[in-house]
Amino acid sequence: MQAFSYQTPATLAGAVRAAGRSGAKVIAGGQSLLGAMKLGLAAHDTLVDLSGVPGLKRIELDAGGLAIGAMNTHAEIASSGVVRKAIPALADLAGHIGDRQVRHRGTLGGSLANNDPAACYQAALLALGATVHTDRRRIVAADFFQGLYETALADDELITAVSFPLPERAGYVKLDQPASRFALVGVFVAKGPQGVRVAVTGAGNGVMRVLALEQRLARDWSAAVCSGVTVPTEGLNGDLHASAEYRAALIPVLAARAVVAS
């Protein structure tokens, strides 16, 4: 790993300024970034640590829904009584990310900003119709995720929180890769203020919705209706872990299990 400077800003404004400097990279939990740097896949002159910035950790429920801070860890989200009561599927999702160390260091905001195509939160945000809050604006999930490791964030823009509308029903099921515990395929189903949504992670180059499943579930929220849906393989990943055909076949199966779990 190359040498780098390390900054610990004490305010959000200070973090934004530091992040905007040439060669700087923001670090939250560091579970993806530090691994990439150790392998020589990423190199940055400066790391800007957000752990000392106030206001980035909160879990609150109000009339508008559930708000979770960018620096809340997966473990905090999984164990939160507020999250478990408001959106149990989201707490369950967080509780099955990585291993114990990853869950206690990795953060919601870090995962979203990295936008790994097999990460779990992306499916939750898209299915639930969540909104990403930054230091300067709000971005709906459908506009935030823009492809393989790409998001709508500017280079110096920081996620501060995510707000989730409360669903009537929601469930998430994934088949994970045993070593990394990233999703080979993960399916989040939700029935809420924005209708029925089915979001899939791990299957392609980014999170995506499956309209055929949404249409079936909008008419009948039951596991049985998922079995008749055929998902095209176009645009799906094929690798040593699973072929595109296998992933396509998994999507309706996992969707049915998610409906049962909702």
VOPAGU-2260 file (C-alpha; in pm, 1 decimal, decimal comma):
REM VOPAGU-2260
SITE   aa  ch    i         X         Y         Z
SITE  MET   A    0       0,0       0,0       0,0
SITE  GLN   A    1     133,5     344,6     -90,5
SITE  ALA   A    2     184,8     619,7     169,5
SITE  PHE   A    3    -104,0     860,4     227,6
SITE  SER   A    4    -203,8    1137,6     464,3
SITE  TYR   A    5    -495,0    1091,7     702,9
SITE  GLN   A    6    -739,7    1365,5     797,1
SITE  THR   A    7   -1007,4    1360,8    1066,7
SITE  PRO   A    8   -1234,8    1662,1    1014,3
SITE  ALA   A    9   -1457,0    1759,8    1306,8
SITE  THR   A   10   -1737,4    1917,1    1102,2
SITE  LEU   A   11   -1937,7    1827,0     794,9
SITE  ALA   A   12   -1821,5    2142,5     617,5
SITE  GLY   A   13   -1462,1    2052,4     692,2
SITE  ALA   A   14   -1513,8    1702,5     557,6
SITE  VAL   A   15   -1665,4    1837,8     236,7
SITE  ARG   A   16   -1370,6    2073,5     187,5
SITE  ALA   A   17   -1119,9    1796,7     248,1
SITE  ALA   A   18   -1302,7    1555,9      17,4
SITE  GLY   A   19   -1291,5    1811,4    -263,0
SITE  ARG   A   20    -913,0    1832,5    -270,7
SITE  SER   A   21    -723,4    1654,8    -545,9
SITE  GLY   A   22    -623,5    1300,1    -455,1
SITE  ALA   A   23    -857,1    1279,7    -154,4
SITE  LYS   A   24   -1093,1     992,2     -78,5
SITE  VAL   A   25   -1354,6     971,1     194,8
SITE  ILE   A   26   -1339,9     671,1     428,1
SITE  ALA   A   27   -1634,0     556,8     639,7
SITE  GLY   A   28   -1600,5     199,6     767,2
SITE  GLY   A   29   -1323,8     121,0     520,4
SITE  GLN   A   30   -1431,9    -238,7     459,3
SITE  SER   A   31   -1410,7    -203,2      79,7
SITE  LEU   A   32   -1167,6      85,0      40,3
SITE  LEU   A   33    -881,7     -43,0     257,0
SITE  GLY   A   34    -893,6    -386,0      96,4
SITE  ALA   A   35    -872,0    -230,5    -249,5
SITE  MET   A   36    -577,5     -14,4    -141,9
SITE  LYS   A   37    -391,0    -310,0       7,8
SITE  LEU   A   38    -429,9    -500,0    -318,2
SITE  GLY   A   39    -309,4    -202,5    -519,9
SITE  LEU   A   40    -646,8    -162,5    -688,6
SITE  ALA   A   41    -688,7     190,7    -554,6
SITE  ALA   A   42    -441,9     463,1    -456,6
SITE  HIS   A   43    -520,6     793,7    -286,3
SITE  ASP   A   44    -300,7    1071,6    -154,2
SITE  THR   A   45    -534,4    1151,6     135,9
SITE  LEU   A   46    -800,7     964,8     329,4
SITE  VAL   A   47   -1071,8    1177,1     491,4
SITE  ASP   A   48   -1214,7     992,5     793,3
SITE  LEU   A   49   -1581,0    1070,9     867,7
SITE  SER   A   50   -1591,2     902,6    1208,4
SITE  GLY   A   51   -1545,1    1232,4    1395,5
SITE  VAL   A   52   -1810,9    1426,8    1205,1
SITE  PRO   A   53   -2116,4    1486,6    1427,4
SITE  GLY   A   54   -2470,8    1421,9    1308,8
SITE  LEU   A   55   -2396,4    1130,0    1077,0
SITE  LYS   A   56   -2522,7     866,3    1321,5
SITE  ARG   A   57   -2893,3     853,9    1397,3
SITE  ILE   A   58   -3187,7     617,4    1375,9
SITE  GLU   A   59   -3518,4     800,3    1400,3
SITE  LEU   A   60   -3881,0     724,1    1325,6
SITE  ASP   A   61   -4133,9     998,1    1259,4
SITE  ALA   A   62   -4442,7    1064,0    1049,9
SITE  GLY   A   63   -4228,4    1078,2     736,2
SITE  GLY   A   64   -4078,5     732,9     785,8
SITE  LEU   A   65   -3748,8     589,1     905,3
SITE  ALA   A   66   -3424,7     791,5     887,6
SITE  ILE   A   67   -3082,9     627,5     928,0
SITE  GLY   A   68   -2752,8     814,7     937,6
SITE  ALA   A   69   -2478,0     746,9     687,0
SITE  MET   A   70   -2229,1     640,5     955,6
SITE  ASN   A   71   -2455,3     392,3    1131,8
SITE  THR   A   72   -2297,8      49,1    1107,3
SITE  HIS   A   73   -2467,4    -261,8     977,6
SITE  ALA   A   74   -2463,4    -404,3    1330,0
SITE  GLU   A   75   -2636,0     -95,9    1470,2
SITE  ILE   A   76   -2906,1    -114,0    1205,4
SITE  ALA   A   77   -2954,5    -488,0    1257,4
SITE  SER   A   78   -2989,2    -456,0    1634,8
SITE  SER   A   79   -3195,8    -135,8    1643,8
SITE  GLY   A   80   -3536,0    -183,5    1800,7
SITE  VAL   A   81   -3663,2     110,1    1596,2
SITE  VAL   A   82   -3557,7     -48,9    1265,6
SITE  ARG   A   83   -3679,4    -394,9    1367,1
SITE  LYS   A   84   -4021,9    -252,0    1444,5
SITE  ALA   A   85   -4049,6     -16,4    1145,6
SITE  ILE   A   86   -3893,9    -227,2     867,8
SITE  PRO   A   87   -3798,1    -573,6     997,8
SITE  ALA   A   88   -3670,4    -678,9     653,8
SITE  LEU   A   89   -3411,9    -399,8     658,5
SITE  ALA   A   90   -3282,1    -505,4     999,9
SITE  ASP   A   91   -3262,6    -866,2     882,7
SITE  LEU   A   92   -3076,3    -759,6     568,0
SITE  ALA   A   93   -2818,6    -566,0     772,1
SITE  GLY   A   94   -2772,2    -859,9    1008,1
SITE  HIS   A   95   -2660,7   -1086,9     723,7
SITE  ILE   A   96   -2403,2    -857,9     562,2
SITE  GLY   A   97   -2052,3   -1003,3     568,1
SITE  ASP   A   98   -1918,4   -1136,1     897,3
SITE  ARG   A   99   -1925,5    -989,9    1247,5
SITE  GLN   A  100   -1622,3    -767,9    1190,0
SITE  VAL   A  101   -1765,5    -624,3     869,0
SITE  ARG   A  102   -2101,4    -559,8    1035,1
SITE  HIS   A  103   -1938,0    -369,8    1323,4
SITE  ARG   A  104   -1717,5    -154,5    1098,0
SITE  GLY   A  105   -1902,9    -120,7     768,1
SITE  THR   A  106   -2155,9     161,8     733,8
SITE  LEU   A  107   -2474,5     230,3     541,8
SITE  GLY   A  108   -2331,1     537,6     369,6
SITE  GLY   A  109   -2006,2     367,1     279,4
SITE  SER   A  110   -2184,5      76,1     117,5
SITE  LEU   A  111   -2410,6     303,7     -84,3
SITE  ALA   A  112   -2128,2     531,4    -201,6
SITE  ASN   A  113   -1919,6     231,2    -309,0
SITE  ASN   A  114   -2220,9      78,9    -489,9
SITE  ASP   A  115   -2086,0    -271,4    -527,7
SITE  PRO   A  116   -2317,9    -452,5    -772,0
SITE  ALA   A  117   -2364,2    -737,5    -523,1
SITE  ALA   A  118   -2424,4    -527,9    -210,7
SITE  CYS   A  119   -2753,1    -569,7     -23,8
SITE  TYR   A  120   -2869,5    -220,4      77,2
SITE  GLN   A  121   -2911,6    -114,8    -285,2
SITE  ALA   A  122   -3201,7    -356,7    -329,0
SITE  ALA   A  123   -3367,6    -228,6     -11,7
SITE  LEU   A  124   -3342,7     136,3    -116,1
SITE  LEU   A  125   -3477,5      74,4    -465,3
SITE  ALA   A  126   -3763,6    -150,5    -352,9
SITE  LEU   A  127   -3866,9      73,4     -63,7
SITE  GLY   A  128   -3843,1     396,4    -264,6
SITE  ALA   A  129   -3588,2     545,7     -26,9
SITE  THR   A  130   -3419,6     884,4     -58,6
SITE  VAL   A  131   -3048,6     949,7     -11,7
SITE  HIS   A  132   -2970,5    1274,9     172,5
SITE  THR   A  133   -2638,0    1446,0     107,5
SITE  ASP   A  134   -2472,2    1761,6     235,6
SITE  ARG   A  135   -2649,3    1956,4     -40,8
SITE  ARG   A  136   -2952,5    1772,0    -181,4
SITE  ARG   A  137   -3184,4    1472,7    -179,4
SITE  ILE   A  138   -3159,5    1195,8    -440,2
SITE  VAL   A  139   -3423,4     927,8    -490,2
SITE  ALA   A  140   -3282,3     576,5    -506,1
SITE  ALA   A  141   -3381,0     526,0    -869,2
SITE  ASP   A  142   -3156,4     820,9    -964,7
SITE  PHE   A  143   -2878,0     754,0    -714,8
SITE  PHE   A  144   -2753,4     419,0    -849,3
SITE  GLN   A  145   -2604,8     467,9   -1194,3
SITE  GLY   A  146   -2429,2     144,7   -1283,9
SITE  LEU   A  147   -2121,5     -53,3   -1185,5
SITE  TYR   A  148   -1967,6     125,9    -882,5
SITE  GLU   A  149   -2119,9     450,5   -1009,7
SITE  THR   A  150   -2355,8     683,9    -823,4
SITE  ALA   A  151   -2501,2    1032,3    -868,7
SITE  LEU   A  152   -2263,7    1172,9    -604,5
SITE  ALA   A  153   -2022,1    1450,7    -699,2
SITE  ASP   A  154   -1657,9    1396,0    -598,5
SITE  ASP   A  155   -1691,8    1616,8    -290,0
SITE  GLU   A  156   -2052,2    1527,3    -204,7
SITE  LEU   A  157   -2116,4    1331,4     114,1
SITE  ILE   A  158   -2409,8    1112,2     210,8
SITE  THR   A  159   -2552,6    1222,9     545,7
SITE  ALA   A  160   -2858,1     996,1     585,1
SITE  VAL   A  161   -3117,6     781,1     411,1
SITE  SER   A  162   -3493,3     810,5     461,3
SITE  PHE   A  163   -3721,2     511,1     408,2
SITE  PRO   A  164   -4100,3     522,3     361,6
SITE  LEU   A  165   -4265,5     260,3     580,8
SITE  PRO   A  166   -4392,0     -39,7     380,7
SITE  GLU   A  167   -4701,7    -244,8     443,7
SITE  ARG   A  168   -4504,8    -561,4     363,2
SITE  ALA   A  169   -4136,9    -618,2     287,3
SITE  GLY   A  170   -3895,2    -908,2     269,9
SITE  TYR   A  171   -3540,6    -980,2     157,2
SITE  VAL   A  172   -3374,8   -1310,3      71,4
SITE  LYS   A  173   -3032,7   -1367,8     -82,3
SITE  LEU   A  174   -2817,8   -1656,0    -193,3
SITE  ASP   A  175   -2470,6   -1546,6     -99,3
SITE  GLN   A  176   -2121,0   -1635,4    -207,2
SITE  PRO   A  177   -1993,3   -1823,2     101,2
SITE  ALA   A  178   -1650,3   -1658,4     120,6
SITE  SER   A  179   -1748,4   -1293,4      73,0
SITE  ARG   A  180   -2116,1   -1320,4     171,8
SITE  PHE   A  181   -2200,2   -1078,0    -106,4
SITE  ALA   A  182   -2516,4   -1171,2    -291,8
SITE  LEU   A  183   -2494,7   -1402,4    -591,3
SITE  VAL   A  184   -2855,7   -1292,2    -614,5
SITE  GLY   A  185   -3055,5   -1098,0    -358,2
SITE  VAL   A  186   -3422,4   -1003,3    -396,0
SITE  PHE   A  187   -3605,3    -739,4    -192,5
SITE  VAL   A  188   -3983,3    -722,5    -228,6
SITE  ALA   A  189   -4192,2    -437,9     -91,4
SITE  LYS   A  190   -4554,1    -329,3     -88,2
SITE  GLY   A  191   -4586,3      28,1      28,2
SITE  PRO   A  192   -4673,4     389,5     -50,2
SITE  GLN   A  193   -4516,2     363,0    -396,6
SITE  GLY   A  194   -4688,3      36,5    -484,3
SITE  VAL   A  195   -4527,3    -302,9    -527,3
SITE  ARG   A  196   -4158,3    -312,9    -609,3
SITE  VAL   A  197   -3912,2    -596,0    -660,4
SITE  ALA   A  198   -3542,6    -503,5    -661,7
SITE  VAL   A  199   -3257,6    -742,3    -739,2
SITE  THR   A  200   -2890,6    -715,6    -648,7
SITE  GLY   A  201   -2598,5    -939,4    -744,4
SITE  ALA   A  202   -2747,7   -1053,3   -1072,7
SITE  GLY   A  203   -2621,3    -776,1   -1301,9
SITE  ASN   A  204   -2391,6    -475,0   -1315,3
SITE  GLY   A  205   -2612,5    -290,3   -1069,0
SITE  VAL   A  206   -2935,7    -307,7    -876,1
SITE  MET   A  207   -3244,9    -345,1   -1094,8
SITE  ARG   A  208   -3620,4    -385,4   -1076,8
SITE  VAL   A  209   -3813,1    -679,7   -1221,9
SITE  LEU   A  210   -4137,4    -542,7   -1361,9
SITE  ALA   A  211   -4287,9    -882,4   -1445,8
SITE  LEU   A  212   -4271,7    -985,1   -1080,0
SITE  GLU   A  213   -4403,9    -647,8    -966,6
SITE  GLN   A  214   -4707,1    -679,2   -1192,7
SITE  ARG   A  215   -4785,0   -1029,4   -1067,3
SITE  LEU   A  216   -4744,3    -934,7    -700,8
SITE  ALA   A  217   -4951,9    -619,0    -741,7
SITE  ARG   A  218   -5245,3    -838,6    -838,8
SITE  ASP   A  219   -5179,1   -1109,1    -581,0
SITE  TRP   A  220   -4923,2   -1076,8    -304,0
SITE  SER   A  221   -4838,0   -1444,1    -279,8
SITE  ALA   A  222   -4535,8   -1665,4    -336,2
SITE  ALA   A  223   -4725,1   -1876,9    -586,6
SITE  VAL   A  224   -4744,7   -1605,8    -852,7
SITE  CYS   A  225   -4366,3   -1573,5    -870,8
SITE  SER   A  226   -4312,5   -1924,4   -1003,8
SITE  GLY   A  227   -4458,0   -1845,9   -1346,5
SITE  VAL   A  228   -4221,8   -1556,7   -1419,4
SITE  THR   A  229   -3929,9   -1601,3   -1659,2
SITE  VAL   A  230   -3647,8   -1350,2   -1620,7
SITE  PRO   A  231   -3439,7   -1282,5   -1936,6
SITE  THR   A  232   -3067,2   -1350,7   -1910,4
SITE  GLU   A  233   -2971,0   -1043,3   -2110,3
SITE  GLY   A  234   -2756,2    -814,9   -1897,4
SITE  LEU   A  235   -2711,4   -1067,3   -1616,2
SITE  ASN   A  236   -2372,3   -1174,1   -1483,1
SITE  GLY   A  237   -2212,1   -1507,1   -1557,3
SITE  ASP   A  238   -1897,9   -1604,3   -1366,6
SITE  LEU   A  239   -1727,0   -1893,9   -1188,9
SITE  HIS   A  240   -1985,3   -1877,7    -910,3
SITE  ALA   A  241   -2304,9   -1881,0   -1118,8
SITE  SER   A  242   -2409,4   -1853,2   -1481,4
SITE  ALA   A  243   -2647,3   -1588,1   -1610,0
SITE  GLU   A  244   -2907,1   -1862,7   -1662,3
SITE  TYR   A  245   -2873,1   -1975,9   -1302,1
SITE  ARG   A  246   -2910,8   -1621,4   -1172,6
SITE  ALA   A  247   -3216,8   -1565,6   -1392,3
SITE  ALA   A  248   -3377,4   -1882,7   -1255,7
SITE  LEU   A  249   -3295,5   -1780,6    -897,3
SITE  ILE   A  250   -3467,7   -1442,7    -910,6
SITE  PRO   A  251   -3832,1   -1563,9    -904,1
SITE  VAL   A  252   -3742,3   -1837,1    -653,9
SITE  LEU   A  253   -3589,8   -1587,9    -410,6
SITE  ALA   A  254   -3870,8   -1342,0    -474,8
SITE  ALA   A  255   -4120,8   -1607,5    -364,5
SITE  ARG   A  256   -3920,6   -1672,9     -47,6
SITE  ALA   A  257   -3901,4   -1298,4      21,8
SITE  VAL   A  258   -4280,2   -1272,6      -8,0
SITE  VAL   A  259   -4316,9   -1555,8     243,7
SITE  ALA   A  260   -4073,8   -1377,7     476,7
SITE  SER   A  261   -4256,8   -1042,6     447,4
